Amino acid sequence: MIQSRKYDVAIKTILYIFGFFLVWEWIRPVNQLTETNNIEVFILFMAVGFALHLFKIPPLFRLVMLGVFILIAIHYLYYEVPLFELSWFFDFVGKIASDIALLFHGEFLKISFEFQSLLFFILLWLITYLLHYWISVKKSILLFFIATVVIVSVLDTFTEYEGTYSIIRLVIIGFSMMGSLALFRLAAQEKMSITVPSLRKWIIPLVLMIAFSSYIGLAAPKLDPQWPDPVPFITSYSDSATGGGGTNRIGYGVDDSSLGGGFENDDTVVFRAETSAGHYWKVENKDFYTGKGWVTADNAGSYEEFADADQVEISPYPTGVQTTDSKAYVDIELPYNHVPYPGPGSVTGISSSTGELYRYHGHNDRITSHNNEGNFIKLREFELSYSLPRFDINQLKEVGMTEGNQLDPEFKNRYTQIPTGFPDRIRELARTITDEEDNWYDKVKAIENHFDGGEFVYDQVDIPYPGDAEDYVDQFLFETQRGYCDNFSTSMVMLLRSIDIPARWVKGYTEGEQVTRNGKRVYEVTNNNAHSWVEVFFPNVGWVPFEPTKGFSNNTDFYTSTTETDSTETTEPETEQEAPAAQQQTPTKPEEAPGDQTAESAINQESWLNRNWKALLAITAGILLIGLLFFKLRGRWLPYLLIAIYKRKNDHDTFSKAYMTLLKQLRRKGLKRPEDQTLREYAEYVDSYFYSGEMGKITRNYERQIYRGDHPSANWEHNQKLWENLIKKTIS
């Protein structure tokens, strides 16, 4: 018997270790998809939880030990004061109180990191308890195994998380656990002890079967993915494939290959910037138009790397262009791996407490943040040094077609690219608009002002996608003439390109709304401020921004120099009208699932997860708590459910099943039947407990059916009332 227990403990220890690695597969995606650092603290907490269950530490001591672990971990992660200085503890308690209020008000994005970590600890606590229950009591982890496989599969399909090896580990661990637990169940049912021979006979075939099936699964030929990226498929099926203008949520998206569709407003704050003046915030530009949208150029792998606080010159303007140095302090609320910066503007330095390296991707003017290993990181705050240009209109007017023809051919071809089959009527429209102008600037302004015409309408609702054989720009210019920033900006770029003026499509955010925060005036930029505009290249000047979207104003500094002195200037009046409040909040396009062109787009796929993982964590913890509460109180509600189920049954084995259910319910009540006790002896014990004779009567009738073969249906009709009375007594 002692030897059997020794093997029992050894197998159970192995099962707990397997369970630990099974839960670890839940944590791996958290580390990759969110900003959760110090993941080893949570893994250690999980290991301690399993160890306490393995050594059968009493629940009260287990509660105290894990609670102390959580407090020490919170202190280690977020506080620098000594552990026994209670000021940090009171601060933590205060944050819990305020965060609970935020939780009930649905303001999940404002919840502190301390409270998020506390919820994560509680979630892991519940998972370790449930796995302990399934291993030690139920001796079955099928449900947990299936849930884990489903979660990893969904994350592998819809995010950048690579779950191939995770699935392999899950199969090996899960099948090993299920096979071992089957031995435990069989031993309990047959009342047999686990010996070395029986263990060998069971484990060796199990290991061989798992090893053989895993090898076959890895070595066998496999079909290529038949549906490699379901997210764009779902999006296109629901919107563009039907030809309708689907309504999506506003926000900065990465995949611009299929423009179109309406959107709904989203007031989620992306970042706040303390700066001396409002300006657009640039994220990237795109230069290759497909007829349906924009994609990144082929040379997407080149970049220039610089360190935190380095003095740099990103996209500098020529010496002939006046610039003003400035700084901005940016507080990020919705983290991305890209760094927004003033557009137009030249970045001269970035400084952050968490940033280590930055990469400037010259092919699309995008700046991304990385750690020393080259992995993407998301900044929470940073200080940005930059210079803003002032453009001399007279200098811009000096550029004509002669100067334009002197540009580098490769450069000009890149930024005057048009797709095959580009409609001729777009070129004809561009020539009609600009024929009377003799320089690039006036031609650009003529096209920009063309969109102020009454035939063009700014709208956000039910914007159609172009048909299969239809060009996005052609549809807007000649058919719908209704849309938002993407329609206006893309159309202006392509009109300019059709007359050989280099132009590119730019996306980012408008300046946002000025608000007071902590006594300071800051610009608050939300998802509603996502926007796109146009940049045109002028020789000896550089890239100059223009704003064709109806209702928006170009806040770039233009001036007209005089012949008397360079210091005497007049600012060109803005031609656009101020946008109504509703129109100022405009997205670049409905946020879409990221494309698969670069690693950057894959990283941005997680933006939805980063916005909502706190809410998902809280909801999951709440569901688990409610489920645990229902499970703990099952003795109160389960009898009524059983009565309702068996009232409608009257087949040949109803009485037998009902009697076994009664025995199980009595066991939950605490009236356990010893293994060497007969049913009649147990019935006498139950009757003495309830001061009745009902258990004896129903037991004798059950024995008659088993040993004498009495008619089952008649037995159940006769004993149903006795059975219901006994079931109800287990509630009290």
N, C-alpha and C positions, 0 to 999 in steps of 0.2 A: 504493500500500500504506500509506504514512504517513497519507494522507488518510482511508483506511478505518479505521485504528486510532484516529484522532482522533474520528471519529464513534462508534466502538465505546466509547471512554472516556466520551464525552459521554452516550451513552444509558445506560451503566452507572452513571454518577453520578446521573442522573435516577432510575434504578431504586432505588438506595440511598436516595435522598431519599424516594421513595414507600414503601420498606420501613420507613424510620424512622417515617413517619406511620402506617403499618399497625400497628406495634408500639405506638405511642402510644395507639391505640384500646384496647389491653389495659390501659394505665395509667390512663386516664380513670376507669373504674369504681372502681379502687383508691382514688383520691383522694376519691371521693364516698361510698363505702360503708364505708370504714374510717377509722381515725384517722391515716392516713399524711399528715403535713405535709411541707413543703419538697419537694414532688414534683418541683420543677424540678431538683433535684440528680440524681435518677434519670433524668430526661429528658436532661440534659447527659451523663451517663455513657453512655447509649444512643447519643447522637450521636457521642461520641468513639469508641465501639466500631465504629460503621459507618465513620467516617473512617479508622481504622487499617486496616480491611479494604480500603477503596477504594484507599488509597495503598500497599497490599501491604507493610505493615510486617512484618518477620519475626516468627514466632510468639513467640520468646523476648522480643524487645523489646516486643511487644504485651502479653505476660503481665506484664512489669515495669511498663509504663505504666498499665495498667488496675488492677493491684494497688496502685500508689501512689495512683491516683485514689481507690480505695475507702478507703484509710487516711485520706487528707486529708478525704474526705467524712464518714467516721465521726467524726473529730475536730471537724469543723465543726458536725455535728449534735448531738453529745452532750457535748463537753468544752470547758471554758472556759480551761484552762491553755494556755500557748504550745505551738505545734506541735512544736517541737524539744525540749520537756521530756518525757523518755521515760516519766514516771510514768503518763501517760494510756495509753500503748501497752501497758505491762505490765498495767494494769488491764483493758484491752480483751482481752488474751490470756487473762487469768484468767477473764473472763466467758465467753469462747468455750469454755474447758475445762469450766466448770461447766454451761454451757448444753447442751453436747453430752451430758453425763451426764443432764440433765433430759430431753433429746430421746429418749434410749434408754429412759428410765423412763416415757415417755408423759405427762410433766407439762408440756404445751405452754403452759399459761397462765402458767407461772412463767419462761418464757424472756425474757431481757432484750431491750429495744428495740434495743440495739446488734447483738445476734446476729440478730434479725429483719431488720434492715436489711442485714446482711451476706448473709443468705440471699436477700434480694430482689435485691441486686446480682448475686449468682451466677446467679440465675434470668434476669435481663436479659442477662447475659453469654452464657449458653447460647442464649437466643433470638436475639440478634444474630448469633452464630456460625452457627446453623442457617439463618437467613435469608440470610446471606452465601453459605452452601453452596448453598442452593436457587437463588439468583440467578446465581452465578458458575459453578457446576459442573453442577448438574442443569438449570438454566435453566427451572425450573417451580416456581411457588409455589401451585399449586392446593390442596395439602393444608393449608398454613398459612392460606390464604385461607378455606377451608371451616371450619377450626377457629376462626378469629377470628369469623366470622359466627355460628357456633353459640354461642360463649361470650357474645357481645354479646346474642344473642337470648334465651338462658337468663336472663341478668342482667336484661334488659328485662322478661321475663315474671314472674320470681319475686322481684325486688327493686324498690325505688323508683327504680332507675337508668332514666333516659329514653334509650332507644337509637335513637330514630327517625332523628335526624340522623347518628348514628354509622353506621347501616346505609347511609345515602345516601353518606357519605364512603367507606365500605368498598367499595361497588359501583364507584364512580368510580376509586378507587385500585387496587383489585384487578383490575378489567378492563383498566385501562391497563397494569399490570405484566404480566398474562398475555398481552396482545396484543403487547407489546414483546418479551417473552421468546420468543414464538413466532417472531418475526423472527430472533432470534439462533439458535434451533434450526434453522430452515430454512436460514440462511446456512451453518451448520456442516455440515449434511447435504449440501448441494449444492456445498460448497466454493466459495462465492461471497463476494466482498467487499461490504461495505455502502457504497453510494454515495449521493450526494444524491438522484438520481432514484428509486432503489429505496426510500430512506427516506421520500421524499415520497409515493410510491405506497402505502406501507404505513400511515404515521402518519395522513395526512389521513382516509382512510375509517374508521380506528379511532376517531379523535377524534369524527368525525361520528356514528358508530354509538353510542358511549357517551353523547354529548350528547343524541341523539335519544331513546334508550331511557330515559335518566334523566328527561328532560322528560315523556315519556309516562307514566312511572311516577308522577311527582309530580302531573301534571295530570289523569290519568284518575280517574273517580269510584271510590270505594272503599266497600266494605261496612263497616258498623260492626262493632266487635269482637264476634265470635260467642261468645267464651269469655273475658270480660274479666279475670277473676281466677281462675286455675286452682287456686291454693293452697287457698282455702276449699272449692272443689269436690272436690279430692282428699281433704281432711280429712273433709268430710261424706260422701263416697262410701264411705270406708273405715270410718267410725264411725257417724255418726248416720243415714245413709241406710239402713244395714242394721239399725238398731234396736238394735244392740249397744253395749256400753260399751267403746269402744276404749281401749287403754292407751297413754298418752303420757308424755312427760318433764315433770317438775315445772319450774316457773319462772314468773316474772312475765310475763304476756301482756297484750296490749292489747285484743284482740277478745273481748268477753264476751257477744256476742249469742247464742251457742248454748252454754249451760252443760251439763255432763254429761260422762260418760266417766271411766275410771279413770286412774291415773298410776303412774309409777315414780319412786323417789327419785333425787335428783341432789345430790351433795355439793359442787358447784361453788360456791366462795366468791363472793358478790356484792359485799360490802363489809365492812370492819371499822370499828368505832366505839369511840373512847375517850371514855367518858362516865361520869358519877358513878352513874347508876342505869339499869337496863334498862327499856325501854319499847317499845311498838309503833312501827314506822316507817311512816308514811302516804305513799302516792304519789298517790292520787286517789280521788274518790268518783264514783258514777254514780247518776242519779236517775230514769231512765225504764226501767220494766220492760215487756218485750214479751210475756211469757208463756213465753218460751224463755230469756231472759237479759237483760242490761243494755246500754243504749247511752247515748251522751252527748247532753245536751240540745241544742236547735237553736242556742242562742246561744254556740256554741263559739268564735267569733272574738274575743270580748272578753278583754282581759287588762290587767294593771297591770305596768308595766316599772320596774325599779330596777337600779342599778349595783352592781358589786362593792363590798363593805364599807359600803354605805349602811345607815343606821338606818331600819328599816321596821317596820310592824306588820301582819303577815299573819294574818288570822283572829283578831283580838284578842277576848278575853273581856270582858264588862261589868265595871265597877269593883267590883261586889258579889262577884265570884268571886276567891278567893285564888289567887295564882300564885307560882311559884318560878322565878327566873332560872337558866339553866344554859347550858353550852356542850358541844359535841361536836366531836371531830376525826375526820373520816370519810375513810378510805382506800379508794378504789374499786378493785375487782379486775375486775368485769364491767361496763364502762361503759354507761350509758344516757344519754339526753338529759334525763331527769327528775331531780329532786333529792329524795331521800327525807328526810323530817323527822318529828319526834316526833308521834305521834297518840294522844291529843289534845295540842295544843300550838300556841302562837303564835310564828311565826318573826319574829325581830327583826333578823336580819342574816346574810348569807352572804359568806364571804371565801375566795377561791381564787387560786392563782398563774396559772391559765389562764382563769378565768371573767371575762367582761367585762360581760355584761348578763344579767338574770334576768327571767322573765315569770311572774307569778302569774295563773293562769287561774281566775277566781273561780267559773265555772260548775261546775268539778269539783275545786277546791282543788289543782290540779296546779301545780308549779313546774318550769320548764324553763330550761336554760342556753343562751345564744346568744353569738355574737360581735357586733361593731359593725355588721356588714352584716345582722344578723337571722337568720343561718343557725344551725342547731342545732350545738352542740358538746357533747362529753362530758367531764365533769370526771373527773380522776384522783384528786383529793383536795380537800377543802374544810373550812373551819371554820364551824360552824353555831351561831348564838346564838338562844336560844329561851326561852320561859317555859312551864312546865307548870302546868295548873290543878289546884285541889283543889275538889271538889264537895261542898256541904253537902246532906246527904240531906233535912234538914227543909225547906230552901229548895226542893228538887225536889218535895217532897210538897205544896207550896203550889199547884202547878199542877193545875187540874182542867179539865173540859170547858168551863167558862165562860171561863177565861183562854185556852184554846185557840181558842175562837170569835172572840177579839179579834185574832187574827193577820191580817196582810195577806192578802187572798183569793188574790192571785196566788202568793204564797209558799206558802201552805197547799195550794193546788191542785197546785203543782209537786211537793211532797214527800208528798202523799197520793194521787198518781196511781196508778191501777190500769188494766190493759188491758181493752178490750172483751171481753166473754165471760168475765170473771173468775169462777171457780166460787163459787157461793153458800155451799157448805159450808165454805169457808175463812173467810168472815165469821162464819158460825155458830160455828165452832170458836173464833175470837178472842173473840166475845162470851161463850161458855161459860167460857173461861179467866179472863176479866177482870170478869165481872158483879159479883162481890163487892167489887171494889176501887173506891174513890171518888176516886182521884187518878191522874195520869199515871204517876208514878214506880212506884207499886205495880202498875199495869196492865202497865207495861213489864217489871218484874221477874217478874210472874206468867208472861208469855209467855216470857221468858228461861229461867225455871226449868222451864217445860213441857218443854223439850228434854232435861232431865236424867232424864226418865222412862225406864224400862227398855225401852220399845218402840222407842226410837231407838238406833241403833247407828252408831258411827263406823267407817267403812270406806273404803279407798282403791282397791279392786280391783273391776273389772267393774261400775262404776256406770253404769246405763243412761241414755241420752238419752230425753227425752220423745217420745212419738209425735207425728205431725203434728197431731192434734186434741187433744193433751194439754198441760196446763199444768205447767211445771217444778215449781212449789211444790206444786200439788195432788198430783202424782205422789209427791213425797217425803213429804208429811204423811199421806197416806191409803193409799199402796200400798207403796212400798219401805221407807220409814222407815230408810233406810240411805244414808250418804253422808259427805261431808267438809265443810269450812268453807263452800264455796259453797252447798251445800244448806241448812245450818243458818242462815247469815246472810241469804240471800235469803228464806227462809221467815219469819224473824222480822220482817224489814222489811215484807213484804206482809201479815202478820197485823196489825201495828201500823197500817199504812195503811188496812186494811179497817175499822178503828174510828176513823178520822180523827185519828190521832196522826202527826205529820210524822216521817218516818224516811228514811234513805238508806243505800245500800250502799257500804262503804269497802273498799279493797284496798291492800295493802302487804306488810309483813313483820312477823313477831313479833320479839322482842328479840334472838334468836340465842343463842349459847352463849358463856359467858365463858371466854376462853383467855388464856394468857400469851404475849405477843409482844414481843420486844426488851425484856424485863424489865418490861413494863406489862400490866395487866389490861385486856383489850379485849373487846368483844362481836363475835363472828364470825357474820355473817349469810350463810347459804347459800341456794341455790334452794329447799332443803327448807323454809325459813322463810317462803316466800310464803304469804300468808294473806288472808282477808277477814273483816270483822266489821260491826257495826251502829253507826250514830250516830243519836240521837234528839234532836230540838230541843225545848228547854224555854224558854219566854219568860223574859226577864231573866237567863238563864243562858247559853244558847247550845247548841251541839252537844255531847252527852254520849255517850261510847262505851259499848257493851254487848257482851258476849261470849256468844253462844248455843251455840257449837260445843262439843260434848261432849268433856270432857277438857282444855279450855283454861281458863285463869284470866284474868280482867280485872285487869290491874295498874294501872288508873287509881286515883288517890287519892280515895276517898270518906271523909267523916267526918260525925259527927252533932253538931251544935252544941247547947249547953245554954243554959238561960235565965239562968244565973248570970253567965257571962262568955263572950265570943266566943272567948277563948283556950283554954278548956277543951274539948277535943275527944276523941272516941273514934273509932277507925277501924273502919269496918264490916268484919266478917269476910267473907272470900271464900266464896261459896257453891259454887263449882266445885272439883272435885278436881284435884290436879296430874295432868297428862297423863303417860302412860307415854312413855318416850323415843321410841318409834317414832311416837307420835301427835303429839309436839311438832313433828315435822318435817313440816309440812303445807302444801301449796300452795294458792294461791287458786283455781287451776284448771290443767289441762294447758295448757302453752304452745302457743298457736295462731299461725297466720299472722296478721299484723296486718290489721285491717280497713281500709277505704278512706274512713273518715268524715272524718279530719283529717290534716294533714301530720304531726302527731306520731305517729299510728299507723303511717304509712308509714315514718318514721325508725326506729321500734322493730322493724320487720321485719328489720333487719340484725343483731339480737342474736345469731342463730345464726352469722352470718358473723363477727361480732366475737369470738365465743368460739372459733371454729375456724379462722380464716384463717391463724393461725400454723402449725397442723398441716397445712392444705391447702398452704401455701407450701412447707413442708418436704417433704411427700409429692411435690409437683410437681417440686421441685428434684431429689429422689431419683430419680424416674422418668426425668427428663431425663438425669441423670448415667448411670443404668443404660443408657438408650437410646443415649447417646453412646458408652458403653463397648462395647456390642454392635456399634454401627456401626463403631467403630475396629477391632474385632477380627473383623470379618466375614470377613476372609481366612482365618481359622482354622476357622470353623464352616460358612460358606456352601458350600464344596465338598462336604461330606457331605450337605447338604440337596439340592444339585443332583444328586448321584449317586442319592439316594433318589427324586427326582422323575422323572428320565429312565429309571430302571430299569423303570418301569411303562408307559412310552410306546413305541409302535412304529407310529405312523401315517406318512403319506407325507412329512411335513416334519420328523420328529423329528431326523434326522441334521443337517439344515441348521440347525435351532435349536440343537442341541447344539454344533455347531461354532462358531457365533457366540457362544454362552455361554462356550466355551473361550477364545476370543480375548479376551473381556471379562475373564475371570478371570486370564489371563496379563498383561493390562494392569494389573490390580490388584496383581499380583505385582511389577510394575516392568518387565516385558518389553514396553515400548511399541513399537508398529509405526509407523515413519515413514510419512507419507502417500504418498511416492513408491516405497515398497517393495512388491514383489509378494508374494503369499501363499507361494510356494515359497522366496523369499529369506528371508522372515520365519520359515518352518518350519526352514530351515537354521540360522538364528540361535538359535532355541529349542532345537533338538537339540544344538547346540554348548554351550549353557548347561547342559542337563541330562545331557549325555554319553549321548544315546540317539538312535534314529532314528524314534521313534514319531510325532513331529509331522510329519515328512516323509511317512510312510505315510498318516496320516489326511488330510493336506492333498491328496495325490494322489487319494485316493478321493473326497474332497469335490469336486475339480475334475471327476472323471469323471461324478459325478452331475449337476453343473451343466451341463457342456458336451456330454456324450454321452448324458445321460438314463438312466443306470443305474437299476435299480429301487431306490427309496428304502429300503424295508423291509429288503431284503437287505443294503444298504450299512450300515444301522444295526446289524444283528445282527453283521456282520463287524467293525465298527469300535468297538463299545461298550467292549470291553476296553481298546483303545488309549486311548480317550477318558477312561475312568475312571482309568487310570494317570497320564495327564497332569494331570487335575484334582487328583489326590492329591498330585502333585509340587508344585503351587502352594502347598501348606500348609507345606512344609518351609522 
